[in-house]
Amino acid sequence: MFASPAFGQARPSIFAPQIDYTAIGWFGRDAKRSARIHRTRDAIRYHATDGIEHVVIAKLDRDKAWLMAPALRMAFETDLTGLGLPPAILRGRGFQESAIRTTSVDGVPASQLRVKRDAADVALDAVALVDRRGVLWRLEGTGTVGGQPGRLDWNFEDVTPGKFDASLFEPPADIRVVPVAGETLLATLRRFGMIR
C-alpha cells in the first residue's frame, strides 16, 4: 500500500479491486492466449476459449475453486490451493508494492508500480499498471511458482464495470461436480495444456 497524491488515499493491492468489472485478458509475450475475466471483491471467473475451452472460478470468501470443461459437462472442485497460488496472493496480500510514477489509463487515474514478493512458494518481480479503482491493466515481469521459473506478460482491455449474477461464480446446476485434491487439479490443468 502507498499514499499517492493522484489518488488521495491508500491504493488497493493489485489483486484486490474496489469495483466489480469484466475485461478481456491477453497472456504471453505474443498475446497468444486470451480469456474473458469477471472480477468482484471476493470472486474471479476466467473463461478461455483458445484451445480447449475451460472456465476457472475462484470464490475467495469460501476458499473454493472450480475448473469447468463445458464440452465434458464436468467441473472439478477443490480449495484455493488447487490453483497453484497461495490464497493470500489471490486475496491481494503478501506483496511489496512501491510507486514508480502516476499516470492514467482509459481516462482513470492510475499508478505504475514495482511489485515484489520473495518467498519459497511464490517469488515475483514485476511492474504493474493499476488504476485507482484497483483494476489491474498490466503485469509484466518474472516469477517462480513451486520452483518453476517463468515470465508474466498480462494485458487487459475492454474493462467494463458492472454487477454480475451470483450464478456466474458457481458451476451450473446441470453439470457433474467432482471433488479433487489441489494437486490433482494442477495435474489436470497441466495435462490439458492449460498451465505449464
Salt bridges, closest charged atoms under 4 A:
ASP20 OD1 - ARG41 NH1 3.57
ASP20 OD2 - LYS163 NZ 3.27
ASP30 OD2 - LYS32 NZ 3.96
GLU53 OE2 - HIS47 NE2 2.72
ASP61 OD1 - LYS59 NZ 3.89
GLU97 OE1 - ARG11 NH2 2.12
ASP121 OD1 - ARG117 NH2 2.97
ASP125 OD1 - ARG114 NH1 3.11
ASP131 OD2 - ARG133 NH2 2.67
ASP153 OD2 - ARG151 NE 2.92
ASP158 OD2 - ARG36 NH2 3.37
GLU170 OE2 - ARG62 NH1 2.43
ASP174 OD2 - ARG73 NH2 2.86
